[in-house]
């Protein structure tokens, strides 16, 4: 039961400064009963903090973190009732069976926070397998998510995800590859 409560919500704050990133992390962790999923520097000198816990705790922690960073916030978000596939995809621990490797969907954003929101929305809206969420490392601070499933399901997932990112003006690309080569899935099978 404890684990289900811990994974109820996810929150993130992305800032322009490493020092402010640590300050935000401290404020978030002191404000509520949350767990740090990821706190690190990312490309182009930015810092991200990702937390999880109950919806109320994550909301309180993100609010406290934003209060600790009067300047330099790039993006932030809270996802209540986060889809169960987000954490394994974020941890890059998803292994696909060869029969799961169907159409490939890719959504890419200038913001790491928006790609988390987009991936969650895609997983909730479409019958897809979310298998990777990549945040910023070796991407110039961008983020992307990968999904697979039938062409129509992947198209639906990509459309929903792209709309989330596009709304913030941060969409880099939204691609559906109907019949990808199996080599594109090599590290996941």
C-alpha positions in Angstrom: 0.0 0.0 0.0 2.8 2.4 0.8 4.3 2.1 -2.7 1.0 2.9 -4.4 0.6 6.0 -2.3 4.2 7.1 -3.0 3.6 6.9 -6.8 0.3 8.7 -6.8 1.7 11.9 -8.2 4.9 13.2 -9.8 6.2 16.8 -9.7 9.1 18.6 -11.4 10.8 21.9 -11.4 13.3 22.8 -14.0 15.6 25.8 -13.4 18.4 27.6 -15.1 20.9 27.4 -12.3 22.7 24.6 -10.5 22.8 26.5 -7.2 19.1 27.4 -7.4 18.4 23.8 -8.3 19.9 22.6 -5.0 18.0 25.3 -3.2 14.7 24.2 -4.8 15.4 20.6 -4.0 16.0 21.4 -0.3 12.8 23.4 -0.1 10.8 20.6 -1.9 12.1 17.9 0.4 11.5 19.9 3.6 8.0 21.0 2.6 6.2 17.6 2.4 6.6 13.9 2.6 7.9 13.3 -0.9 10.7 11.2 -2.4 13.3 12.5 -4.8 13.1 10.5 -8.0 15.8 12.6 -9.8 17.8 15.6 -8.9 20.6 16.5 -11.2 22.3 18.9 -13.5 21.3 18.6 -17.1 22.7 19.9 -20.4 23.2 23.6 -20.9 23.8 24.2 -17.1 20.2 23.6 -16.0 19.0 21.6 -13.0 15.9 19.4 -12.6 14.2 18.1 -9.5 11.6 15.3 -9.9 9.6 14.1 -6.9 6.9 11.7 -6.1 4.4 11.2 -3.3 0.7 11.8 -2.6 -1.0 14.5 -4.7 -1.2 16.9 -1.7 2.4 16.4 -0.8 3.7 16.8 -4.3 1.6 20.0 -4.8 3.0 21.4 -1.5 6.5 20.5 -2.4 6.4 22.0 -5.8 4.8 25.2 -4.4 7.6 25.4 -1.8 10.2 24.8 -4.5 8.8 27.5 -6.7 8.9 29.9 -3.7 12.6 29.1 -3.3 13.4 30.0 -6.9 12.1 33.5 -7.5 14.2 33.6 -10.7 15.3 31.1 -13.2 12.3 28.7 -13.4 12.1 27.3 -16.9 9.1 25.0 -16.4 7.3 23.0 -13.7 4.5 20.6 -13.4 2.5 18.3 -11.1 0.7 15.3 -12.5 -1.8 13.8 -10.1 -2.7 10.1 -10.6 0.4 9.6 -12.8 0.1 6.7 -15.2 1.8 3.6 -14.0 4.0 3.3 -17.1 5.7 6.7 -16.5 8.1 5.6 -13.7 9.5 2.5 -15.6 9.9 4.6 -18.8 11.7 7.3 -16.8 14.0 4.8 -15.2 14.6 3.4 -18.7 13.9 -0.1 -17.3 11.3 -1.2 -19.9 12.1 -4.3 -21.9 9.9 -5.0 -24.9 9.0 -8.4 -26.2 9.7 -8.6 -30.0 6.0 -8.8 -30.7 5.5 -5.4 -28.9 7.8 -3.6 -31.3 5.2 -2.2 -33.7 4.8 1.4 -34.8 7.2 3.9 -33.2 6.2 7.2 -31.8 8.6 10.0 -30.8 7.7 13.3 -29.2 10.5 15.8 -28.5 10.4 19.0 -26.4 12.7 21.9 -25.5 11.6 21.3 -21.8 12.0 18.2 -19.6 8.9 19.0 -17.5 6.7 19.2 -20.6 7.9 15.8 -21.9 6.9 14.2 -18.6 3.4 15.7 -18.9 3.2 14.6 -22.6 4.3 11.0 -21.9 1.7 10.7 -19.1 -1.1 12.1 -21.3 -0.2 9.8 -24.2 -0.2 6.7 -21.9 -3.6 7.7 -20.5 -5.2 8.5 -23.9 -3.9 5.7 -26.1 -3.3 2.0 -26.0 0.4 2.4 -26.3 3.5 1.0 -24.5 5.5 3.9 -23.2 9.0 2.6 -23.1 11.4 5.5 -22.7 11.3 9.0 -21.3 14.7 10.7 -21.7 15.4 13.9 -19.8 18.1 16.3 -21.1 21.3 14.3 -20.9 23.3 14.7 -24.2 20.3 16.6 -25.7 21.1 20.2 -25.0 18.5 20.2 -22.2 15.6 18.8 -24.3 13.5 15.7 -23.5 11.8 13.0 -25.6 9.6 10.1 -25.1 9.2 6.9 -27.1 6.1 4.7 -27.4 5.0 1.7 -29.5 1.7 0.0 -30.4 -0.6 -0.1 -33.4 -0.2 2.7 -35.9 -3.5 4.3 -34.9 -2.8 4.0 -31.2 0.7 5.5 -31.6 -0.7 8.3 -33.8 -3.3 9.1 -31.1 -0.6 9.0 -28.4 1.8 11.2 -30.3 -1.0 13.7 -31.2 -2.1 14.0 -27.5 1.5 14.3 -26.3 2.4 16.8 -29.0 -0.6 19.0 -28.1 0.6 19.2 -24.5 4.0 20.4 -25.5 2.8 22.6 -28.4 0.5 24.4 -26.0 3.6 25.6 -24.1 5.4 26.5 -27.3 8.1 23.9 -26.7 7.5 21.2 -29.4 10.6 20.2 -31.3 9.2 17.2 -33.2 6.3 14.6 -33.2 7.0 11.6 -35.4 5.2 8.3 -36.1 7.1 5.6 -37.9 4.5 3.0 -39.0 6.8 0.1 -39.9 10.1 0.8 -38.2 13.1 -1.4 -38.6 13.6 -3.8 -35.7 17.1 -2.2 -35.1 15.3 0.9 -33.8 14.1 -1.2 -30.9 17.4 -3.1 -30.4 18.3 -1.8 -27.0 14.8 -2.4 -25.6 14.2 -6.0 -26.8 
